Amino acid sequence: MRKARGGYADLGLLCSAASAYLCLNETHRNERNIMAYQEVTQANIVLNQEIAATGRFFAGIGAWFGQIAQNMAMASEGQRRVNQVHALQDLSDDQLKRLNIRRDDIVHHVFGDLYHI
């Protein structure tokens, strides 16, 4: 570079080169930011998929426990009816007559609403 009157003659060229370097550096930084954003976006997608899968897993467990509770309630209701049959069978014929139930109709009386027998 040549000196001209205490300064650089190619100062404009130097400024252009510095500006180009800064512009290139800014472009490179933007590209890195875009890549980082894409990686974060992909990580969020994977995380959201894992959260959804976890939610489905726990929903399945909840449904399973719900089914167990329903089965226990049905078993409890069935046991209540069986106990009622046993209690009616333990009654004497006179007591059954007062209830208007024949001994042969005890099961029908207890389970008739379920099986229409």
Secondary structure, 3 states (H helix, E strand, C coil): CCEECCEECCHHHHHHHHHHHHHHHHHHHHHHHHHHHHHHHHHHHHHHHHHHHHHHHHHHHHHHHHHHHHHHHHHHHHHHHHHHHHHHHCCCHHHHHHCCCCHHHHHHHHHHHHHCC
